[in-house]
Structures are given as C-alpha cells and as structure tokens.
Amino acid sequence: MADSREIVLNVYDFDDVPASRFLAWMKCGIHHSAVMIGNREWTFSDAGVFTMRPRAAPRCTIRESIVLAEHRGSYNDVTAVVQSLRAHFPPGSYDLCKKNCNHFAEAFCQALVGVSIPPWVNRAAGFGSAI
C-alpha cells in the first residue's frame, strides 16, 4: 500500500537582503524555497541538491509554508525523483536568475506530483532574466 505525504513548499526571506521583505508585499520578493516532505526538506544551491532539517535554512527566516499537494507513493519514489533531478541541478550550476532553488522546487514538484509552485516565489528571478 502506498503512503501518503504532504508536499509543502517552505518559502524563506533572506536575512541579509532587507529589500526582499519590502518587495514581498508586491509579490516580487527575493526568496529561498525548499520542498518539505515529512521530516526532510530538499533544496538547491551552488553545492547541488541537498536535504536539510525542515524550516531551518541558514541565514533565512521562514515567510510561509504552502501545502501544494499530497504524494501517494513510497519514499523510494521521492528519492528516485531527487536522484533524477541531480543531473539537471549539479554542483556549480547555480544561477540566481536561471537556475536557483526556486527553479529546483518547481522541477521537483512537477516531477513528483505535477503541481507548480506559486509564481510569486520566483518572480524576481524572471525579472532579473529579462534585464
């Protein structure tokens, strides 16, 4: 029998980017995000894809936790999706505007349950790419 787990997007403000909080009210903040499933949270940085304790991103303050969907399947299914994404998000490939933690969260949620993260989470990167 398949297990059922909530897929939660944890959205953070960077502690050292005060403008993020100011811009957030316009839904254009500079955010860090991670996908939480059970007692693990996955994210992406220049170090590649990694897992950490939920709601504990360094130098960040949690802004919002958003339940996106429910995954029905084994934990091995989740691990397989993470493993496949490591090829697309390898260490050293981080780019603030084109391949950041929010892009990873979008790809992870799409691959796992076919759901997108809210557009405002990565809106600033879209503006940055256009400039």
ABEGO torsion letter per residue (X at the ends): XBBBBBBBBBBBBBAABAAAAAAAAAGABBBBBBBBBEABBBBBBAAEBBBBBBGABBGBBBABBBBABBBBEBAAAAAAAAAAAAAABBBGABBAAABBAAAAAAAAAAAAAGBBBBAAAAAAAAAAAAX
